[in-house]
Amino acid sequence: MEGRSVSKFVRMSPVKARRVANLVKNEDVITAISILEHITNRAALPVKKAIKSAVSNIISQAGEIKVKEENLFLKSIRVDTGSSKYMRRLKPRAMGRADIIRHRTSHISVVVAEKEEKEA
């Protein structure tokens, strides 16, 4: 069983968000959240919110089946480039020219799955 979460148009550069996402890739959920709580990087908050959302999605989808948070791990976490089309500003330059300032955005996709128990 899997739980998915996508945070779209997060006001953060994808490069900066990927640095944080790579720290918690393939970790179990509890370890990943504790790592993100102790990081001072600004990207830790949106990544942590996306993970918590995916965990709550898998728990609510399970219904009668009890899913424990201890048995969940991050199957995949991906940070894609969002649109910078709407967040553009002009910066005046010399001789009447102007440069575009692009405020970059990110899409953070998280997939959380249950660990499969190995039969002895």
C-alpha positions as CSV (number, residue, x, y, z in Angstrom):
1,M,0.0,0.0,0.0
2,E,1.3,3.5,-0.9
3,G,0.5,7.0,0.1
4,R,1.3,9.9,-2.2
5,S,1.6,13.6,-1.7
6,V,2.5,16.4,-4.1
7,S,3.3,20.0,-2.9
8,K,3.1,22.3,-5.9
9,F,4.4,25.8,-6.5
10,V,6.6,25.8,-3.3
11,R,8.5,29.2,-3.4
12,M,11.9,27.7,-3.3
13,S,14.6,26.9,-5.9
14,P,14.5,23.2,-6.9
15,V,18.3,22.9,-6.4
16,K,18.0,24.0,-2.8
17,A,15.0,21.7,-2.1
18,R,16.8,18.7,-3.7
19,R,19.7,19.1,-1.3
20,V,17.4,18.5,1.6
21,A,15.3,15.8,-0.1
22,N,18.5,13.8,-0.8
23,L,19.3,13.7,2.9
24,V,16.1,11.7,3.7
25,K,15.8,9.6,0.6
26,N,15.1,5.9,1.3
27,E,14.8,6.5,5.1
28,D,12.0,5.3,7.3
29,V,9.4,8.0,8.0
30,I,10.2,8.6,11.7
31,T,14.0,9.0,11.0
32,A,13.3,11.3,8.1
33,I,11.0,13.6,10.1
34,S,13.6,13.8,13.0
35,I,16.4,14.6,10.5
36,L,14.3,17.4,9.0
37,E,13.4,18.9,12.3
38,H,17.1,19.4,13.2
39,I,18.1,20.9,9.8
40,T,18.3,24.7,9.7
41,N,17.8,24.8,6.0
42,R,14.6,26.6,4.9
43,A,13.7,23.8,2.5
44,A,13.2,21.4,5.4
45,L,9.8,22.7,6.3
46,P,8.0,22.1,2.9
47,V,9.7,18.6,2.6
48,K,8.6,17.7,6.1
49,K,5.0,18.8,5.4
50,A,4.9,16.7,2.2
51,I,6.1,13.7,4.1
52,K,3.5,14.1,6.8
53,S,0.8,14.6,4.2
54,A,1.8,11.3,2.5
55,V,1.8,9.5,5.8
56,S,-1.7,10.8,6.7
57,N,-2.9,9.8,3.2
58,I,-1.8,6.2,3.6
59,I,-3.3,6.0,7.1
60,S,-6.7,7.3,5.9
61,Q,-6.7,5.1,2.8
62,A,-6.0,2.0,4.8
63,G,-9.5,2.2,6.5
64,E,-9.9,-0.9,8.7
65,I,-6.4,-2.1,8.1
66,K,-4.2,-0.7,10.8
67,V,-1.1,1.0,9.4
68,K,1.7,1.9,11.9
69,E,3.9,4.9,11.3
70,E,6.9,2.8,12.4
71,N,6.4,0.4,9.4
72,L,6.5,3.2,6.8
73,F,9.4,4.3,4.7
74,L,10.0,6.8,1.9
75,K,9.8,4.9,-1.3
76,S,10.6,7.9,-3.4
77,I,10.9,11.6,-3.0
78,R,11.3,13.9,-6.1
79,V,11.7,17.6,-6.5
80,D,10.8,18.9,-9.9
81,T,11.0,22.4,-11.3
82,G,7.8,24.4,-11.1
83,S,6.7,27.3,-13.2
84,S,8.6,30.6,-12.9
85,K,6.3,32.2,-15.5
86,Y,4.1,34.1,-13.0
87,M,6.8,35.2,-10.5
88,R,8.9,37.4,-12.8
89,R,10.1,40.9,-12.0
90,L,12.2,43.3,-14.0
91,K,15.5,44.6,-12.7
92,P,16.7,47.9,-14.3
93,R,20.1,47.7,-15.9
94,A,22.4,50.2,-17.7
95,M,21.4,52.1,-20.9
96,G,17.7,51.6,-20.4
97,R,17.8,47.8,-20.5
98,A,16.1,45.4,-18.1
99,D,16.8,41.9,-16.9
100,I,14.2,39.4,-15.7
101,I,14.4,38.2,-12.1
102,R,12.9,34.7,-12.0
103,H,11.5,33.5,-8.7
104,R,11.8,29.8,-9.0
105,T,9.2,27.3,-7.7
106,S,9.3,23.6,-7.0
107,H,7.0,20.6,-7.0
108,I,7.8,18.1,-4.2
109,S,6.5,14.6,-4.8
110,V,6.6,12.0,-2.0
111,V,5.6,8.3,-2.0
112,V,5.4,6.5,1.3
113,A,5.0,2.7,1.4
114,E,4.9,0.0,4.0
115,K,7.9,-2.2,4.7
116,E,7.3,-5.8,3.6
117,E,8.0,-8.2,6.4
118,K,10.4,-11.0,5.5
119,E,9.1,-14.5,6.2
120,A,11.6,-16.7,8.1
